[in-house]
Amino acid sequence: MKKLLKQSFLFMLSLNILAGSVFASAVIPATSGSTAVTDPTTDPAPKTSIRAALAEFKNLSKKERKLRVTEAKKQLKEFKKQKKAEGSTNKVLLIILAILLPPLAVYLHQGEINSKFWISLLLTLLFFIPGVIYSLLVVTGEIN
């Protein structure tokens, strides 16, 4: 039974990682005064466009680079806020998943493999009930 659970957990985790890498290629809107970023799925040569964008970025002055980086950070924060707002609809599913497969629920909630995931995995492997409790606390937002 444990072997089956481990295999299903690893399978689900690998599927999630693959799906996350496919959907993670979001296009950041272009700022004023810069060239538009093309969609990597429709661009026949994405490597050349990336190189061109890097060359353009390196040709900017320090002040312009700093402005672009801060603007990108702001957009990333806004994206994360929107993603968390959308996550409230999936909270019930995450709670159910936290009961069945605690580390997977923590990974889906956090969006990355971080210390909370490893703590949840360790608690689940050692003692299942504390792993479930910890993952429920993380998913519901009690532990930040």
Long-range contacts (C-beta under 8 A, 24 or more apart in sequence): 5-101, 8-101, 9-101, 9-103, 9-104, 12-101, 12-104, 13-104, 13-107, 16-104, 16-107, 16-108, 20-111, 26-79, 28-72, 28-75, 29-75, 31-68, 31-71, 34-68, 83-111, 91-139, 91-140, 94-139, 95-136, 95-139, 95-140, 98-132, 98-135, 98-136, 98-138, 98-139, 99-132, 99-136, 102-131, 102-132, 102-134, 102-135, 102-136, 103-131, 103-135, 105-135, 105-138, 105-139, 106-134, 106-135, 106-138, 106-139, 109-138, 109-139, 110-138, 116-143
